Amino acid sequence: GTLIVTGGKANKATSVFKPGTGWSKGQPMMLGRGYQSSIVTAKNEIFILGGSWSGGVGGKTPEILRNGKWELLTGIDIELFEDSREMGGAYRSDNHAWLFEWKNGMIFHAGPSRDMFWINPSGRGSSKKAGRRGNDDYAMNGNAIMYEPGLILTVGGAPGYVGPEATRNAHLIDIRDTSNVKVTKLDNMKFARTMHSSVVTPNGQVIIV
């Protein structure tokens, strides 16, 4: 399949890889970004959120690659996603969002902020709160993975990008009923972790490394 790489040091740039033809220059984004998050929507569009590490701090209106052109989604309130506990301010608090595509074209924002959100990327976009992630703290550089349709495991992270200790926290988020997102506290991991990765095995287990 086709891959797209966005932002980073060359913060507005995108690169596209297609099997058989290799790499080519893609359509530049509207805003420069680094440490942003991206996801393919149900309509095969590319949604991007955050990225104040590069291209200026704050004001990172989400954008979407739609019909071959990037568009800003001005209907989405970006301040919702920034957690006040982040000592690095907007430069860090809009980094590494945990995004999941779901039914009816919706996107679920599971963290690392303490609050969770639903994002509708249609038109100019919209967003609304989906409750708190249980008693979990702000979990920057933590990890989240959907291991079954509608079931998301969140693990680790720290209440700040630099300085605070990582946690062993683990939670299960159930988004199968979009009007009533449920969060269950799980047993802690054996080790505190940050900047880790998770992968689902063929038998449905999750490995954290």
Backbone as ProteinMPNN parsed JSONL, in Angstrom:
{"seq_chain_A": "GTLIVTGGKANKATSVFKPGTGWSKGQPMMLGRGYQSSIVTAKNEIFILGGSWSGGVGGKTPEILRNGKWELLTGIDIELFEDSREMGGAYRSDNHAWLFEWKNGMIFHAGPSRDMFWINPSGRGSSKKAGRRGNDDYAMNGNAIMYEPGLILTVGGAPGYVGPEATRNAHLIDIRDTSNVKVTKLDNMKFARTMHSSVVTPNGQVIIV", "coords_chain_A": {"N_chain_A": [[0.811, -1.195, 0.0], [0.189, 2.388, -0.15], [2.282, 4.775, 1.462], [2.533, 7.646, 3.617], [4.596, 10.207, 4.781], [4.817, 12.741, 7.169], [5.713, 16.104, 8.054], [8.006, 17.025, 10.777], [11.466, 17.816, 10.946], [11.695, 19.218, 8.48], [9.184, 20.965, 8.341], [6.618, 21.374, 7.03], [6.641, 19.615, 5.016], [5.747, 16.73, 3.058], [6.087, 13.289, 2.232], [5.66, 10.7, -0.142], [5.297, 7.223, -0.482], [5.106, 4.733, -2.894], [4.619, 1.398, -3.777], [6.699, -0.045, -6.235], [7.145, 2.37, -7.555], [8.444, 3.952, -5.743], [9.709, 6.687, -3.672], [8.221, 9.963, -3.546], [7.723, 13.535, -3.753], [5.259, 14.953, -1.688], [2.065, 16.703, -1.315], [2.463, 19.798, 0.305], [1.771, 20.378, 3.792], [-0.64, 22.57, 5.403], [0.187, 23.777, 7.762], [3.285, 23.913, 9.556], [4.647, 21.091, 11.254], [5.709, 18.963, 13.96], [6.205, 15.961, 15.769], [3.53, 15.435, 15.628], [0.309, 13.75, 15.398], [-1.226, 11.279, 13.309], [-3.868, 9.861, 11.315], [-5.654, 7.509, 9.304], [-8.79, 8.095, 7.958], [-12.22, 6.825, 7.868], [-13.067, 7.503, 5.363], [-10.861, 7.318, 3.841], [-9.183, 9.485, 4.072], [-6.563, 11.631, 5.341], [-6.029, 12.519, 8.58], [-4.65, 14.97, 10.705], [-3.211, 15.96, 13.793], [-2.025, 18.324, 16.162], [1.521, 18.961, 16.963], [3.497, 20.899, 17.826], [6.215, 20.78, 18.237], [7.697, 21.483, 16.055], [7.809, 24.052, 13.552], [6.644, 26.266, 14.781], [5.02, 27.27, 17.863], [2.022, 26.203, 19.324], [-1.413, 26.925, 18.317], [-2.03, 24.964, 16.445], [-4.078, 24.153, 14.349], [-6.09, 21.393, 13.456], [-5.657, 19.406, 10.454], [-6.648, 18.042, 7.263], [-6.11, 15.696, 4.668], [-7.729, 15.862, 1.835], [-9.28, 14.854, -1.056], [-6.854, 15.142, -2.373], [-5.813, 17.559, -1.452], [-4.668, 19.572, 1.268], [-6.636, 20.626, 4.026], [-7.586, 22.978, 6.508], [-9.151, 22.245, 9.59], [-11.165, 24.103, 10.972], [-13.27, 24.058, 12.724], [-12.709, 22.574, 14.952], [-11.875, 22.622, 18.332], [-8.812, 23.212, 19.398], [-7.68, 23.674, 21.887], [-8.92, 22.04, 23.675], [-7.556, 19.629, 23.725], [-5.155, 19.991, 24.978], [-3.331, 19.493, 27.899], [-3.341, 20.947, 31.083], [-1.46, 20.17, 32.916], [0.963, 19.797, 31.733], [4.185, 20.857, 31.915], [5.743, 21.901, 29.939], [4.097, 23.441, 28.395], [2.24, 24.451, 25.437], [4.128, 23.683, 23.596], [4.779, 21.079, 24.166], [2.39, 19.818, 24.994], [0.632, 19.25, 22.915], [1.658, 17.109, 21.6], [2.04, 13.782, 20.199], [-0.622, 12.516, 20.204], [-3.18, 10.082, 21.017], [-4.877, 8.466, 18.719], [-7.816, 7.044, 17.235], [-9.568, 5.481, 14.649], [-13.088, 5.197, 14.178], [-16.547, 4.085, 14.135], [-18.948, 5.414, 11.746], [-17.352, 7.389, 10.677], [-16.095, 8.723, 12.75], [-13.472, 9.878, 14.983], [-11.608, 8.772, 17.725], [-10.145, 10.283, 20.486], [-7.939, 9.292, 22.731], [-6.028, 10.115, 24.566], [-2.837, 11.751, 25.248], [-3.88, 13.421, 27.213], [-5.85, 13.934, 30.215], [-8.574, 14.072, 29.807], [-10.872, 12.648, 27.449], [-11.92, 12.496, 23.964], [-14.311, 12.88, 21.278], [-13.916, 13.22, 17.813], [-15.117, 14.714, 14.936], [-14.331, 14.623, 11.665], [-15.62, 15.6, 9.425], [-16.612, 18.056, 6.99], [-15.908, 21.238, 8.262], [-15.065, 20.21, 10.595], [-15.501, 19.037, 14.026], [-15.659, 18.724, 17.627], [-16.023, 16.96, 20.754], [-16.262, 16.368, 24.291], [-15.548, 13.182, 25.8], [-15.534, 12.273, 28.324], [-13.525, 11.506, 31.303], [-10.375, 9.736, 31.477], [-10.82, 7.634, 33.444], [-9.25, 7.31, 36.598], [-6.762, 7.867, 35.727], [-3.683, 9.619, 35.276], [-2.468, 12.581, 33.548], [-0.706, 11.484, 30.751], [1.721, 11.718, 29.151], [3.76, 10.578, 26.483], [2.974, 8.022, 26.967], [1.198, 5.043, 25.972], [-1.211, 3.712, 23.689], [-3.415, 1.2, 22.477], [-5.618, -0.373, 20.205], [-6.902, -3.375, 20.732], [-8.967, -5.068, 20.21], [-11.956, -4.63, 18.274], [-13.157, -1.574, 19.259], [-12.126, -1.739, 21.848], [-9.675, -0.441, 23.87], [-6.424, -0.462, 25.067], [-4.588, 1.323, 27.429], [-1.389, 2.354, 28.51], [1.132, 3.232, 30.865], [3.287, 6.152, 30.561], [3.846, 9.612, 31.559], [3.304, 12.384, 33.844], [4.198, 14.653, 32.408], [6.392, 15.887, 29.851], [9.157, 16.085, 30.218], [11.015, 15.303, 33.062], [8.982, 14.453, 35.262], [8.337, 11.271, 36.891], [7.814, 8.158, 35.188], [4.809, 6.124, 34.931], [3.172, 3.053, 36.085], [0.676, 2.611, 35.229], [-2.361, 1.157, 33.943], [-5.132, 0.978, 31.809], [-8.426, 0.138, 30.585], [-10.284, 1.129, 27.865], [-13.525, 1.323, 26.702], [-15.157, 1.85, 23.824], [-17.364, 1.052, 22.446], [-20.046, 1.704, 22.802], [-20.794, 4.671, 21.785], [-22.007, 6.793, 23.05], [-21.569, 6.415, 25.685], [-18.797, 6.102, 26.907], [-16.672, 3.828, 28.488], [-14.396, 3.354, 31.181], [-12.02, 1.246, 32.627], [-10.047, 0.466, 35.388], [-7.065, -1.346, 35.28], [-4.841, -3.985, 36.473], [-1.662, -2.77, 37.485], [1.203, -2.379, 35.304], [4.233, -4.342, 35.475], [6.569, -2.87, 35.346], [7.384, 0.618, 35.377], [6.836, 2.723, 32.575], [7.771, 4.713, 29.729], [7.655, 6.287, 26.507], [7.405, 3.861, 25.154], [6.358, 0.98, 23.165], [3.513, -0.786, 21.786], [2.138, -3.914, 20.721], [-0.228, -5.984, 19.056], [-0.631, -9.427, 19.253], [-1.16, -12.394, 17.148], [-2.877, -14.029, 18.663], [-4.354, -12.278, 20.155], [-3.197, -11.177, 22.388], [-1.355, -8.537, 24.076], [1.78, -7.157, 23.594], [4.211, -5.29, 25.26], [6.843, -3.139, 24.745]], "CA_chain_A": [[0.0, 0.0, 0.0], [0.84, 3.694, -0.181], [2.652, 5.381, 2.74], [2.818, 9.077, 3.598], [5.348, 10.707, 5.921], [4.491, 14.162, 7.29], [6.311, 16.976, 9.054], [9.31, 16.783, 11.365], [12.4, 18.935, 10.797], [11.15, 19.972, 7.341], [7.916, 20.802, 9.049], [5.414, 21.331, 6.195], [6.869, 18.669, 3.924], [5.231, 15.362, 3.074], [6.692, 12.383, 1.254], [4.754, 9.591, -0.443], [5.941, 6.022, -1.007], [4.232, 3.803, -3.588], [5.357, 0.219, -4.253], [6.945, -0.062, -7.666], [7.634, 3.665, -8.039], [9.307, 4.535, -4.721], [9.361, 7.912, -2.963], [8.006, 11.199, -4.287], [7.329, 14.673, -2.933], [3.822, 15.078, -1.55], [1.473, 18.032, -1.147], [2.832, 20.357, 1.614], [0.707, 20.675, 4.733], [-0.94, 23.985, 5.612], [0.966, 24.23, 8.914], [4.441, 23.109, 9.915], [4.378, 20.248, 12.414], [6.627, 17.921, 14.382], [5.615, 15.17, 16.853], [2.088, 15.382, 15.441], [-0.277, 12.417, 15.223], [-2.03, 11.185, 12.092], [-4.69, 8.659, 11.205], [-6.464, 7.394, 8.089], [-10.204, 8.068, 8.32], [-13.067, 5.86, 7.17], [-13.199, 7.963, 3.979], [-9.524, 7.228, 3.263], [-8.533, 10.78, 4.178], [-5.538, 11.631, 6.379], [-6.284, 13.537, 9.603], [-3.439, 15.263, 11.474], [-3.475, 16.768, 14.986], [-0.887, 18.707, 17.012], [2.813, 19.083, 16.307], [4.191, 22.149, 18.139], [7.663, 20.588, 18.325], [8.313, 22.081, 14.869], [6.929, 24.922, 12.775], [5.957, 27.231, 15.632], [4.375, 26.713, 19.056], [0.61, 26.498, 19.511], [-2.234, 27.275, 17.162], [-1.951, 23.892, 15.439], [-5.393, 23.709, 13.889], [-5.986, 20.115, 12.736], [-5.887, 19.46, 9.017], [-7.001, 16.77, 6.65], [-5.813, 15.558, 3.243], [-9.035, 15.525, 1.262], [-9.277, 15.054, -2.515], [-5.522, 15.532, -2.811], [-5.416, 18.863, -0.931], [-4.786, 19.75, 2.709], [-7.598, 21.628, 4.475], [-7.637, 23.2, 7.952], [-10.45, 21.946, 10.199], [-11.272, 25.218, 11.914], [-14.365, 23.829, 13.668], [-12.234, 21.769, 16.085], [-11.25, 23.439, 19.38], [-7.56, 22.527, 19.721], [-7.327, 23.841, 23.298], [-9.492, 20.925, 24.425], [-6.659, 18.483, 23.777], [-3.935, 20.347, 25.693], [-3.503, 19.274, 29.326], [-2.694, 22.009, 31.865], [-0.392, 19.631, 33.751], [2.213, 19.761, 30.981], [5.036, 21.985, 32.268], [6.311, 22.437, 28.711], [3.104, 24.221, 27.681], [1.77, 23.966, 24.133], [5.252, 23.092, 22.868], [4.768, 19.643, 24.438], [1.097, 19.212, 25.329], [-0.112, 18.779, 21.734], [2.461, 16.057, 20.957], [1.814, 12.33, 20.361], [-2.003, 12.159, 20.574], [-3.597, 8.69, 20.782], [-6.048, 8.597, 17.857], [-8.371, 5.786, 16.736], [-10.714, 5.595, 13.748], [-14.223, 4.419, 14.66], [-17.718, 4.01, 13.273], [-19.588, 6.627, 11.242], [-16.353, 8.385, 10.346], [-15.613, 9.419, 13.936], [-12.14, 9.604, 15.504], [-11.567, 8.828, 19.188], [-8.903, 10.81, 21.076], [-7.874, 8.602, 24.024], [-5.01, 10.698, 25.432], [-2.433, 11.532, 26.638], [-4.605, 14.269, 28.162], [-6.726, 13.179, 31.118], [-9.881, 14.035, 29.158], [-10.989, 11.952, 26.167], [-12.744, 13.275, 23.056], [-14.735, 12.438, 19.955], [-13.634, 14.186, 16.759], [-15.787, 14.48, 13.647], [-13.536, 15.359, 10.681], [-16.412, 16.011, 8.269], [-16.753, 19.492, 6.8], [-14.858, 21.999, 8.942], [-14.681, 19.47, 11.795], [-16.076, 19.365, 15.329], [-15.141, 17.864, 18.692], [-16.748, 17.017, 22.014], [-15.659, 15.554, 25.333], [-16.071, 11.829, 25.989], [-15.288, 11.911, 29.717], [-12.135, 11.356, 31.757], [-9.804, 8.398, 31.389], [-10.852, 7.096, 34.809], [-8.383, 8.041, 37.526], [-5.426, 7.957, 35.144], [-3.114, 10.957, 35.225], [-1.9, 12.981, 32.269], [0.18, 10.356, 30.461], [2.551, 12.022, 27.984], [4.67, 9.511, 26.058], [2.398, 6.713, 27.218], [0.874, 4.292, 24.762], [-2.565, 3.171, 23.616], [-3.566, 0.3, 21.345], [-6.919, -1.04, 20.093], [-6.572, -4.789, 20.552], [-10.201, -5.637, 19.673], [-12.78, -3.496, 17.852], [-13.791, -0.799, 20.325], [-11.465, -1.917, 23.142], [-8.371, 0.214, 23.81], [-5.563, -0.589, 26.246], [-3.638, 2.42, 27.609], [-0.361, 1.932, 29.48], [2.294, 4.051, 31.145], [3.345, 7.588, 30.353], [4.271, 10.429, 32.693], [2.571, 13.658, 33.903], [5.038, 15.711, 31.862], [7.296, 15.353, 28.838], [10.497, 16.016, 30.798], [11.088, 15.48, 34.511], [8.214, 13.558, 36.119], [8.546, 9.829, 36.776], [6.84, 7.366, 34.441], [3.89, 5.343, 35.749], [2.867, 1.669, 35.708], [-0.773, 2.586, 35.063], [-2.99, 0.47, 32.809], [-6.584, 1.153, 31.776], [-9.176, -0.348, 29.438], [-11.325, 2.043, 27.396], [-14.525, 0.654, 25.867], [-15.862, 2.882, 23.063], [-18.369, 0.413, 21.595], [-21.219, 2.565, 22.923], [-20.172, 5.991, 21.653], [-22.65, 7.745, 23.957], [-21.223, 6.072, 27.067], [-17.452, 5.526, 26.93], [-16.388, 3.273, 29.807], [-12.979, 3.182, 31.503], [-11.795, 0.307, 33.721], [-8.661, 0.38, 35.867], [-6.491, -2.684, 35.252], [-3.64, -4.135, 37.29], [-0.513, -2.031, 36.978], [2.309, -3.116, 34.691], [5.302, -4.671, 36.411], [7.558, -1.805, 35.297], [6.988, 1.928, 34.87], [7.317, 2.865, 31.193], [7.464, 5.866, 28.888], [8.215, 6.146, 25.16], [7.383, 2.448, 24.809], [5.472, 0.608, 22.063], [2.653, -1.946, 22.025], [1.747, -4.635, 19.515], [-1.187, -7.069, 19.278], [-0.2, -10.689, 18.654], [-2.268, -13.083, 16.473], [-3.829, -14.638, 19.608], [-5.082, -11.24, 20.86], [-2.443, -10.631, 23.513], [-0.623, -7.3, 23.806], [3.166, -7.122, 24.077], [4.676, -3.931, 25.478], [8.31, -3.142, 24.714]], "C_chain_A": [[0.854, 1.259, 0.0], [1.095, 4.2, 1.227], [2.84, 6.876, 2.55], [3.519, 9.447, 4.897], [5.149, 12.215, 5.975], [5.343, 14.847, 8.344], [7.676, 16.555, 9.552], [10.188, 18.008, 11.219], [11.997, 19.833, 9.63], [9.644, 20.014, 7.538], [6.625, 20.822, 8.227], [5.484, 20.221, 5.142], [6.126, 17.353, 4.142], [5.924, 14.566, 1.974], [5.794, 11.171, 1.1], [5.565, 8.426, -1.016], [4.882, 5.127, -1.631], [5.055, 2.622, -4.082], [5.502, 0.258, -5.77], [7.481, 1.235, -8.218], [8.522, 4.361, -7.022], [8.778, 5.833, -4.146], [9.151, 9.077, -3.922], [7.579, 12.296, -3.316], [5.817, 14.79, -2.902], [3.379, 16.524, -1.431], [1.863, 18.594, 0.222], [1.612, 20.593, 2.493], [0.488, 22.176, 4.838], [-0.078, 24.577, 6.722], [2.167, 23.319, 9.121], [4.185, 22.346, 11.201], [5.538, 19.292, 12.685], [6.083, 17.267, 15.636], [4.093, 15.216, 16.812], [1.628, 13.93, 15.398], [-1.146, 12.426, 13.977], [-2.773, 9.865, 12.06], [-5.44, 8.69, 9.88], [-7.923, 7.255, 8.505], [-10.96, 7.01, 7.518], [-13.26, 6.235, 5.703], [-11.861, 7.956, 3.248], [-8.866, 8.604, 3.125], [-7.515, 10.713, 5.32], [-5.762, 12.814, 7.306], [-5.024, 13.713, 10.445], [-3.772, 16.24, 12.589], [-2.166, 17.065, 15.705], [0.38, 18.966, 16.222], [3.59, 20.351, 16.59], [5.7, 22.0, 18.302], [8.382, 21.285, 17.169], [7.304, 22.989, 14.177], [6.147, 25.921, 13.589], [5.165, 26.568, 16.742], [2.926, 27.168, 19.143], [-0.109, 26.833, 18.212], [-2.259, 26.224, 16.074], [-3.346, 23.359, 15.101], [-5.253, 22.384, 13.143], [-6.206, 20.309, 11.239], [-6.114, 18.063, 8.463], [-6.638, 16.809, 5.164], [-7.06, 14.993, 2.577], [-9.014, 15.861, -0.234], [-7.942, 15.627, -3.0], [-5.031, 16.866, -2.304], [-5.597, 18.9, 0.581], [-5.773, 20.868, 3.023], [-7.507, 21.751, 5.987], [-9.051, 22.954, 8.461], [-10.684, 22.932, 11.336], [-12.407, 25.043, 12.929], [-13.959, 23.039, 14.895], [-11.477, 22.66, 17.055], [-9.982, 22.741, 19.856], [-7.183, 22.648, 21.19], [-7.89, 22.721, 24.162], [-8.461, 19.833, 24.684], [-5.397, 18.743, 24.595], [-4.171, 20.249, 27.196], [-2.685, 20.298, 30.118], [-1.558, 21.497, 32.737], [0.955, 19.62, 33.04], [3.042, 21.021, 31.245], [5.668, 22.631, 31.039], [5.335, 23.259, 27.899], [2.724, 23.607, 26.346], [2.876, 23.31, 23.327], [5.279, 21.571, 23.025], [3.362, 19.044, 24.532], [0.281, 18.784, 24.12], [0.652, 17.698, 20.96], [1.821, 14.677, 21.161], [0.4, 11.947, 20.815], [-2.302, 10.701, 20.224], [-4.915, 8.716, 20.014], [-6.479, 7.24, 17.304], [-9.573, 6.065, 15.845], [-11.839, 4.695, 14.249], [-15.414, 4.579, 13.716], [-18.224, 5.393, 12.868], [-18.6, 7.755, 10.998], [-15.755, 9.121, 11.518], [-14.188, 8.979, 14.295], [-12.186, 9.746, 17.019], [-10.178, 9.266, 19.635], [-8.834, 10.273, 22.506], [-6.897, 9.236, 25.007], [-3.923, 11.33, 24.586], [-3.079, 12.456, 27.651], [-5.499, 13.409, 29.041], [-8.13, 13.056, 30.544], [-9.793, 13.303, 27.825], [-11.996, 12.705, 25.295], [-13.181, 12.46, 21.842], [-14.471, 13.558, 18.972], [-14.382, 13.767, 15.503], [-15.039, 15.292, 12.588], [-14.316, 15.838, 9.464], [-16.512, 17.537, 8.188], [-15.584, 20.251, 7.402], [-14.442, 21.357, 10.256], [-15.412, 19.942, 13.039], [-15.508, 18.387, 16.352], [-16.001, 18.017, 19.931], [-16.1, 16.072, 23.008], [-16.354, 14.2, 25.437], [-15.816, 11.343, 27.414], [-13.805, 11.824, 30.031], [-11.686, 9.91, 31.63], [-9.675, 7.825, 32.805], [-10.036, 7.958, 35.75], [-6.952, 8.153, 37.005], [-4.978, 9.409, 35.105], [-2.834, 11.329, 33.775], [-0.759, 12.023, 31.963], [0.999, 10.591, 29.188], [3.575, 10.916, 27.753], [4.253, 8.127, 26.56], [1.995, 6.077, 25.892], [-0.552, 3.77, 24.845], [-2.688, 2.321, 22.364], [-4.961, -0.32, 21.374], [-6.651, -2.507, 19.76], [-7.768, -5.619, 20.101], [-11.037, -4.455, 19.217], [-13.481, -2.832, 19.037], [-13.159, -0.918, 21.693], [-10.024, -1.434, 23.044], [-7.649, 0.027, 25.14], [-4.622, 0.607, 26.282], [-2.67, 2.048, 28.727], [0.719, 3.007, 29.614], [2.139, 5.519, 30.836], [3.776, 8.295, 31.623], [3.492, 11.741, 32.678], [3.422, 14.846, 33.468], [6.029, 15.107, 30.891], [8.695, 15.135, 29.392], [10.399, 16.199, 32.308], [10.321, 14.473, 35.327], [8.499, 12.083, 35.85], [7.447, 9.185, 35.933], [5.966, 6.57, 35.406], [3.79, 3.904, 35.251], [1.393, 1.51, 35.363], [-1.226, 1.825, 33.818], [-4.505, 0.618, 32.92], [-7.163, 0.551, 30.504], [-10.262, 0.662, 29.112], [-12.23, 1.285, 26.434], [-15.347, 1.725, 25.151], [-16.974, 2.299, 22.192], [-19.707, 1.12, 21.657], [-20.7, 3.991, 22.917], [-20.783, 7.035, 22.582], [-22.279, 7.499, 25.413], [-19.877, 5.352, 27.091], [-17.124, 5.08, 28.358], [-14.889, 3.052, 29.979], [-12.857, 2.276, 32.72], [-10.32, 0.301, 34.097], [-8.225, -1.074, 35.865], [-5.328, -2.772, 36.234], [-2.488, -3.366, 36.654], [0.455, -2.957, 36.244], [3.372, -3.405, 35.757], [6.329, -3.549, 36.495], [6.921, -0.507, 34.828], [7.603, 2.122, 33.488], [6.896, 4.203, 30.593], [8.223, 5.709, 27.575], [8.351, 4.683, 24.747], [6.437, 2.221, 23.624], [4.656, -0.613, 22.46], [2.302, -2.599, 20.7], [0.792, -5.76, 19.892], [-0.693, -8.309, 18.548], [-1.395, -11.378, 17.988], [-3.286, -13.707, 17.43], [-4.525, -13.588, 20.486], [-4.379, -10.68, 22.08], [-1.71, -9.362, 23.074], [0.761, -7.408, 24.421], [3.602, -5.674, 24.143], [6.199, -3.951, 25.565], [8.83, -1.702, 24.774]], "O_chain_A": [[2.076, 1.202, 0.132], [0.233, 4.076, 2.097], [3.247, 7.333, 1.483], [3.091, 9.049, 5.981], [5.292, 12.899, 4.962], [5.658, 14.268, 9.384], [8.412, 15.838, 8.875], [9.704, 19.132, 11.355], [11.961, 21.056, 9.764], [8.913, 19.2, 6.972], [5.61, 20.317, 8.704], [4.497, 19.933, 4.465], [5.911, 16.927, 5.276], [6.295, 15.103, 0.931], [5.235, 10.67, 2.076], [6.399, 8.605, -1.904], [3.883, 4.796, -0.992], [6.08, 2.814, -4.736], [4.55, 0.556, -6.491], [8.188, 1.237, -9.226], [9.276, 5.265, -7.381], [7.57, 6.071, -4.125], [9.803, 9.174, -4.962], [7.134, 12.02, -2.202], [5.16, 14.734, -3.942], [4.194, 17.446, -1.442], [1.619, 17.929, 1.228], [0.546, 20.963, 2.001], [1.333, 22.964, 4.411], [0.34, 25.732, 6.642], [2.089, 22.112, 8.895], [3.58, 22.876, 12.133], [6.248, 18.871, 11.771], [5.543, 17.963, 16.497], [3.437, 15.054, 17.841], [2.439, 13.004, 15.365], [-1.733, 13.45, 13.627], [-2.369, 8.885, 12.687], [-5.815, 9.756, 9.392], [-8.257, 6.393, 9.316], [-10.41, 6.385, 6.611], [-13.584, 5.374, 4.884], [-11.74, 8.522, 2.161], [-8.101, 8.854, 2.194], [-7.601, 9.83, 6.172], [-5.696, 13.968, 6.882], [-4.402, 12.732, 10.853], [-4.504, 17.21, 12.39], [-1.307, 16.194, 15.846], [0.353, 19.162, 15.007], [4.283, 20.852, 15.704], [6.396, 22.997, 18.488], [9.555, 21.639, 17.295], [6.101, 22.734, 14.207], [5.095, 26.387, 13.151], [4.693, 25.441, 16.59], [2.631, 28.36, 19.049], [0.507, 27.0, 17.16], [-2.483, 26.543, 14.906], [-3.732, 22.266, 15.514], [-4.383, 22.259, 12.28], [-6.861, 21.262, 10.816], [-5.815, 17.055, 9.102], [-6.832, 17.822, 4.492], [-7.399, 13.82, 2.732], [-8.764, 17.001, -0.623], [-7.893, 16.468, -3.899], [-3.936, 17.29, -2.674], [-6.552, 18.337, 1.116], [-5.762, 21.92, 2.383], [-7.366, 20.745, 6.682], [-10.027, 23.392, 7.851], [-10.434, 22.632, 12.504], [-12.492, 25.803, 13.893], [-14.774, 22.846, 15.798], [-10.551, 23.369, 16.663], [-10.055, 21.786, 20.629], [-6.439, 21.81, 21.699], [-7.393, 22.476, 25.261], [-8.482, 19.188, 25.732], [-4.644, 17.811, 24.875], [-5.108, 20.856, 27.716], [-1.497, 20.493, 29.862], [-0.77, 22.291, 33.25], [1.989, 19.451, 33.687], [2.652, 22.119, 30.85], [6.084, 23.789, 31.095], [5.686, 23.736, 26.82], [2.865, 22.401, 26.141], [2.603, 22.471, 22.468], [5.74, 20.857, 22.135], [3.167, 17.88, 24.184], [-0.675, 18.024, 24.272], [0.333, 17.41, 19.807], [1.148, 14.437, 22.163], [0.249, 11.131, 21.724], [-1.755, 10.155, 19.266], [-5.966, 8.964, 20.605], [-5.65, 6.4, 16.954], [-10.486, 6.794, 16.231], [-11.593, 3.572, 14.692], [-15.286, 5.143, 12.63], [-17.971, 6.393, 13.54], [-18.951, 8.93, 11.097], [-14.98, 10.057, 11.322], [-13.758, 7.874, 13.964], [-12.732, 10.718, 17.541], [-9.168, 8.698, 19.218], [-9.565, 10.73, 23.385], [-6.942, 8.911, 26.193], [-4.054, 11.439, 23.367], [-2.85, 12.294, 28.85], [-5.864, 12.295, 28.668], [-8.805, 12.05, 30.765], [-8.76, 13.337, 27.156], [-12.824, 13.459, 25.806], [-12.526, 11.499, 21.437], [-14.766, 14.719, 19.256], [-14.294, 12.621, 15.062], [-15.101, 16.522, 12.603], [-13.729, 16.428, 8.556], [-16.496, 18.22, 9.212], [-14.424, 19.965, 7.108], [-13.575, 21.878, 10.959], [-15.881, 21.078, 13.113], [-14.948, 17.352, 15.992], [-16.627, 19.054, 20.145], [-15.465, 15.092, 22.62], [-17.556, 14.072, 25.203], [-15.876, 10.144, 27.684], [-12.949, 12.031, 29.171], [-12.496, 8.984, 31.668], [-8.574, 7.569, 33.292], [-10.116, 9.186, 35.709], [-6.038, 8.495, 37.756], [-5.79, 10.316, 34.923], [-2.949, 10.492, 32.879], [0.077, 11.771, 32.83], [0.978, 9.776, 28.266], [4.173, 10.39, 28.692], [5.05, 7.19, 26.579], [2.408, 6.528, 24.824], [-1.042, 3.429, 25.921], [-2.142, 2.664, 21.316], [-5.437, -0.743, 22.428], [-6.228, -2.837, 18.652], [-7.599, -6.755, 19.656], [-10.846, -3.354, 19.733], [-14.292, -3.453, 19.724], [-13.611, -0.257, 22.628], [-9.243, -1.946, 22.242], [-8.195, 0.321, 26.203], [-3.935, 0.889, 25.3], [-3.069, 1.5, 29.754], [1.157, 3.605, 28.631], [1.037, 6.067, 30.841], [4.039, 7.657, 32.642], [3.057, 12.179, 31.613], [3.375, 15.912, 34.081], [6.465, 13.969, 31.062], [9.346, 14.135, 29.086], [9.769, 17.146, 32.78], [10.942, 13.684, 36.04], [8.854, 11.696, 34.737], [6.295, 9.617, 35.963], [6.336, 6.364, 36.562], [4.251, 3.573, 34.159], [0.912, 0.387, 35.218], [-0.563, 1.848, 32.782], [-5.085, 0.41, 33.985], [-6.487, 0.462, 29.479], [-11.069, 1.014, 29.972], [-11.76, 0.68, 25.47], [-16.138, 2.428, 25.78], [-17.474, 2.977, 21.294], [-20.437, 1.139, 20.666], [-20.214, 4.475, 23.94], [-20.152, 8.05, 22.873], [-22.635, 8.292, 26.284], [-19.822, 4.135, 27.272], [-17.276, 5.845, 29.31], [-14.2, 2.621, 29.054], [-13.515, 2.508, 33.735], [-9.451, 0.151, 33.238], [-8.929, -1.939, 36.386], [-4.879, -1.756, 36.765], [-2.36, -3.321, 35.431], [0.522, -4.155, 36.52], [3.391, -2.772, 36.813], [6.895, -3.292, 37.558], [6.026, -0.519, 33.984], [8.747, 1.735, 33.252], [5.832, 4.744, 30.896], [9.285, 5.089, 27.524], [9.308, 4.314, 24.067], [5.797, 3.156, 23.142], [5.043, -1.375, 23.345], [2.183, -1.923, 19.677], [0.971, -6.414, 20.919], [-0.374, -8.25, 17.361], [-2.536, -10.988, 18.235], [-4.442, -13.897, 17.052], [-5.208, -13.942, 21.447], [-4.913, -9.791, 22.744], [-1.476, -9.134, 21.887], [0.908, -7.709, 25.605], [3.391, -4.912, 23.2], [6.773, -4.692, 26.364], [10.041, -1.482, 24.759]]}, "name": "protein", "num_of_chains": 1, "seq": "GTLIVTGGKANKATSVFKPGTGWSKGQPMMLGRGYQSSIVTAKNEIFILGGSWSGGVGGKTPEILRNGKWELLTGIDIELFEDSREMGGAYRSDNHAWLFEWKNGMIFHAGPSRDMFWINPSGRGSSKKAGRRGNDDYAMNGNAIMYEPGLILTVGGAPGYVGPEATRNAHLIDIRDTSNVKVTKLDNMKFARTMHSSVVTPNGQVIIV"}
